Amino acid sequence: MNNEIHECITKDRWGRVLSFSKDKETPFQLILSDVIEEKYKELQKNLPFCDVFYAVKANPAKEVLSLLSDLGSNFDVASIYELQRLLELGVDPSRLSFGNTIKKYDHIKIFYDAGIRLFVTDSECDLRNIAKAAPGSKVMVRLMSEGGQTADWPLSRKFGCNPDLAGDLLVLAKKLGLIPYGISFHVGSQQRDITAWDTALSKVNYLFSWLKENENIELSCINMGGGFPATYLEKTHSIETYASEILRYLREDYGDVLPRIIIEPGRSLVGDSGILVSEIVLVSRKSRTALERWVYQDCGKFGGLMETLDESIKYPIICERKGPTEKVILAGPTCDSMDTLYENYQYEMPLSLSVGDRLYWLSTGAYTSSYSAVEFNGFPPLRTYVL
Ligand SMILES: Cc1ncc(COP(=O)(O)O)c(C=O)c1O
């Protein structure tokens, strides 16, 4: 920790953050692009058997997309609006997939007309739309995930289907003239239990074999989605450990010749690159003898800290001041009681903390600016600067 403020924020990087942010009005987010580059290279080094499709929703800043495009990433796209941005940046459509299982017919057509030929689905209705609007395309069917208990931001139930239906959909895809390309899943974002991939992969393997033996359908690809961690307060394993365990699961099922493996990292690529800077607006107690202080600052759930919902993601926070501390309840600036960030989790801050002090929220590069509301209580969306 000697030469580091936090995991990948070296003292040198911290110096850049402080000098850049000095005159800027809060709240805002700073993205350190060299951290993203480092994370991308780390992922490639540890998972060389995977094709990376960056999940644009994690942070759609143009500079972030350009950087990842230059590094060779493909992109998992959730809407026509993300698509438009990528096309404007000159990213080739062959590097894009439409990964959202909930989509309008007209939007599928827009993707198809733009040249995208890889779609993910989990329902018959959507599959039939794809067959009509994007004839001859490759489809992947998404399995429902069971990793909800151990992921800090679960993605279960709303997405995916059970293996029985997944098999039926891939058979139907072939009948409808599509290419049954593979199976996808997402074990939940910030997944701390690596065995969640093992559970999902065993279902995938079953479907690969069943479809081959019973329907003469040979699938070519597994899309393992996201789930790899950023560095928050809750401990996780290194990417190296995730990679070696996942490779072991894959080798058990497929031996030396793996199918094409896609991953769609969002959080793990951009999370640690972000520092959100906020300012304290008010410090108060609720009674003469209250043991804790309420600290209200100018960025809350609607300003980008949405993943504090249910206190799911616990960001490391740096205060400018030092000295003895006590428990605080952290809240945002809007007129909504839901805009309380941490009440149960024991964040401690210096007793000398006062109005105008800055807080530096680390590892806030993913799912912050892209979540911030347009005008709730009149506040503008979170500003992003990319260094
Ligand atoms: C389809 C899909 N792929 C990838 C991701 C990125 O996941 P993560 O941020 O955990 O890497 C998401 C996140 O919501 C997703 O919905």
The ligand as an SDF file (V2000), in Angstrom:
LIG
                    3D

 16 16  0  0  0  0  0  0  0  0999 V2000
  -25.6730   -8.7170  -21.2040 C   0  0  0  0  0  0  0  0  0  0  0  0
  -24.6470   -8.1410  -20.3020 C   0  0  0  0  0  0  0  0  0  0  0  0
  -23.3440   -8.4010  -20.5480 N   0  0  0  0  0  0  0  0  0  0  0  0
  -22.3770   -7.8900  -19.7800 C   0  0  0  0  0  0  0  0  0  0  0  0
  -22.6660   -7.0550  -18.7150 C   0  0  0  0  0  0  0  0  0  0  0  0
  -21.5290   -6.4980  -17.9210 C   0  0  0  0  0  0  0  0  0  0  0  0
  -21.4030   -7.1000  -16.7080 O   0  0  0  0  0  0  0  0  0  0  0  0
  -20.2500   -6.7030  -15.6730 P   0  0  0  0  0  0  0  0  0  0  0  0
  -20.3510   -5.2360  -15.4920 O   0  0  0  0  0  0  0  0  0  0  0  0
  -20.5460   -7.4910  -14.4690 O   0  0  0  0  0  0  0  0  0  0  0  0
  -18.9560   -7.0740  -16.2740 O   0  0  0  0  0  0  0  0  0  0  0  0
  -23.9990   -6.7970  -18.3920 C   0  0  0  0  0  0  0  0  0  0  0  0
  -24.3260   -5.9820  -17.2170 C   0  0  0  0  0  0  0  0  0  0  0  0
  -25.4340   -5.6390  -16.9200 O   0  0  0  0  0  0  0  0  0  0  0  0
  -25.0220   -7.3430  -19.2150 C   0  0  0  0  0  0  0  0  0  0  0  0
  -26.3120   -7.0710  -18.9760 O   0  0  0  0  0  0  0  0  0  0  0  0
  1  2  1  0
  2  3  1  0
  2 15  2  0
  3  4  2  0
  4  5  1  0
  5  6  1  0
  5 12  2  0
  6  7  1  0
  7  8  1  0
  8  9  2  0
  8 10  1  0
  8 11  1  0
 12 13  1  0
 12 15  1  0
 13 14  2  0
 15 16  1  0
M  END
$$$$
